[in-house]
């Protein structure tokens, strides 16, 4: 009986240990209007989703003029002061990245930050379980610098040489709003469930557009070695046990028919913008500019309704 009580207590405290999650979301420099709008929109969506998941979610979101290296460091330092070892920590980077063959940089307003700097900032956060989701171009070049025991790293590209803008974050957001992602019916979405959904959707996007895929997402959650695309040989255990989102209030909005229609239209517009950029070289400049502007204006209107 005493052993059973001890076991029950251990289980209770284990549940309590991961009840609080700190999220830091950063939408970096877009460089062009459509990218600025897309990155800001993605950050807003993630902020809304995580904020609505309950009182145990602590969310800090940097976008637009806030997305500077100084503000990023301040946000990370704040989490480092507040978080406890038993709290989970999630960092999501949205935008453009660069890799010169040696060093990865996340593009921000003003000075960029390197993967080494990001790793150091994460290292000061006491959370024993951490997740970094780098959705940027060239993000595969950051994995080796970011990996650490107890920290899972997801990158939208398999290497630093995949430098085209990615669509990964679009489907990562979709994964957090689709109840079917919860394949084990745990009323939560694990990082692995979100990763599998997102990689499948990303591959389907390139197939549908009959385009050569320029991004191949990878992960590392053992803290050393090469990043992989599938679980096995120890890889995938941390991602599978890492609760990214607890379902509940956030699903209410996703199950609202009006919201679903807006989300669907948003995806259509984002895909239209992607196709336009792909076809730009073969289009009349005036026609390209008009179609792009019209799509961006409508996308902003749809996002405004989602934010209401």
Beta strands, then each sheet from edge to edge (+ up, - down):
strand 1: 21-27
strand 2: 57-62
strand 3: 88-94
strand 4: 97-99
strand 5: 104-106
strand 6: 113-114
strand 7: 129-134
strand 8: 151-155
strand 9: 188-190
strand 10: 218-220
strand 11: 243-246
sheet 1: 2+ 1+ 3+ 7+ 8+ 10-
sheet 2: 4+ 5- 6+
sheet 3: 9+ 11-
end
